Amino acid sequence: MKFVYSDLLTCPLDHHALQLDADCLRCADGHAFDIARQGYVNLLGAADKRSRDPGDGKEMVAARRDFLNDGHYQPVADKLANLVKPQVNTDSTIVDAGCGEGYYLEQLETQIESSSHCKPTIIGFDISKWAVQAATRRLAATWLVASNRNIPLAANSADCLLSLFGFPVFNSFRSVLKEGGTLLMVDAGPQHLIELRKVIYPEVRRSDSTMLQQACAAGFLEGETSTLQFQTDPLSQLQIHQLLSMTPHLFRATREGKERATRLDHFPVTVDIVFQRLHKGGNT
Ligand SMILES: C[S@@+](CC[C@H](N)C(=O)[O-])C[C@H]1O[C@@H](n2cnc3c(N)ncnc32)[C@H](O)[C@@H]1O
């Protein structure tokens, strides 16, 4: 896919604007970033990396792509589109922070185009180069390898920022959002994958998220919350494996728990999702 340049991009080293210069992006101080042949740019500064290969690995990305392509989370994509559509037009900029392999942005773009016939600017970034490479194959958008900790976008540039099952950094999110812009957080609710969690953990604990408090402490204003609950079709052994591989449960579950999961087949699971809207208010 051809790289889609946006004049909102900034240098991760000095935050100057990045201009398109043949096959690279360059800032006024001469920092240059090559455009990869797949159609993305790596704007991850050395200081933003906590490992040699940060973020989701190649296999996790492939598992998520295959699982999502099978349509098991279609209702999540539909609800996301219904929440975003009313607030976007052709002049809007939508940014997916921790976009993974691009499933939700592809769904969103298709649904916005078919119902509103408008083409907002779409930017997706993820710290995993494997995820971004996979995303470039889904749709033409501005794809970046970058971190939530140092988002290479101009301040006050995004109308709508998405963080789906991600690792939000609220100060950075707040900085790139326009005044009055929206952050839409999509995360697992208490019953999410409960049947699978009962198999892989000796005891299922309720995790009380402090995300909302963190967001408000960073100056976000709480907007509406909505939830979505449904059961998937019975999942095959392979699909259970993919589902486990695309979640943090892959690292948290015990060895015995994961072994028990390999024996599951024809196994429906509950999907329980919380959609939380937050708004960027004035200065705090
Ligand atoms: C659970 S996955 C969700 C991916 C995608 N949003 C989805 O729902 O399909 C979390 C993603 O966050 C990415 N990630 C982890 N730390 C990050 C960071 N500091 N900045 C940006 N992305 C990050 C991972 O590489 C991974 O793709």
The ligand as a MOL file (V3000), in Angstrom:
LIG
                    3D

  0  0  0     0  0            999 V3000
M  V30 BEGIN CTAB
M  V30 COUNTS 27 29 0 0 0
M  V30 BEGIN ATOM
M  V30 1 C -4.6180 -5.9330 22.9550 0
M  V30 2 S -3.8530 -5.2280 21.5620 0 CHG=1
M  V30 3 C -5.2080 -4.3110 20.8270 0
M  V30 4 C -4.9820 -3.9760 19.3790 0
M  V30 5 C -6.1550 -3.2670 18.6970 0
M  V30 6 N -6.4610 -2.0170 19.3200 0
M  V30 7 C -7.3790 -4.1650 18.6700 0
M  V30 8 O -8.2580 -3.9860 19.5080 0
M  V30 9 O -7.4330 -5.0540 17.8110 0 CHG=-1
M  V30 10 C -2.8530 -3.9460 22.2530 0
M  V30 11 C -1.9750 -3.2530 21.2200 0
M  V30 12 O -1.2680 -2.1830 21.8650 0
M  V30 13 C 0.0390 -2.1420 21.3300 0
M  V30 14 N 0.8720 -1.3920 22.2940 0
M  V30 15 C 1.4360 -1.8150 23.4540 0
M  V30 16 N 2.0840 -0.7920 24.0560 0
M  V30 17 C 1.9310 0.3010 23.2580 0
M  V30 18 C 2.3770 1.6570 23.3290 0
M  V30 19 N 3.1130 2.1030 24.3570 0
M  V30 20 N 2.0470 2.5020 22.3390 0
M  V30 21 C 1.2970 2.0780 21.2760 0
M  V30 22 N 0.8560 0.7940 21.1500 0
M  V30 23 C 1.1550 -0.0650 22.1310 0
M  V30 24 C 0.4020 -3.5890 21.1210 0
M  V30 25 O 1.4600 -3.7670 20.2040 0
M  V30 26 C -0.9170 -4.1570 20.6120 0
M  V30 27 O -1.0160 -4.0950 19.2080 0
M  V30 END ATOM
M  V30 BEGIN BOND
M  V30 1 1 1 2
M  V30 2 1 2 3
M  V30 3 1 2 10
M  V30 4 1 3 4
M  V30 5 1 4 5
M  V30 6 1 5 6
M  V30 7 1 5 7
M  V30 8 2 7 8
M  V30 9 1 7 9
M  V30 10 1 10 11
M  V30 11 1 11 12
M  V30 12 1 11 26
M  V30 13 1 12 13
M  V30 14 1 13 14
M  V30 15 1 13 24
M  V30 16 1 14 15
M  V30 17 1 14 23
M  V30 18 2 15 16
M  V30 19 1 16 17
M  V30 20 1 17 18
M  V30 21 2 17 23
M  V30 22 1 18 19
M  V30 23 2 18 20
M  V30 24 1 20 21
M  V30 25 2 21 22
M  V30 26 1 22 23
M  V30 27 1 24 25
M  V30 28 1 24 26
M  V30 29 1 26 27
M  V30 END BOND
M  V30 END CTAB
M  END
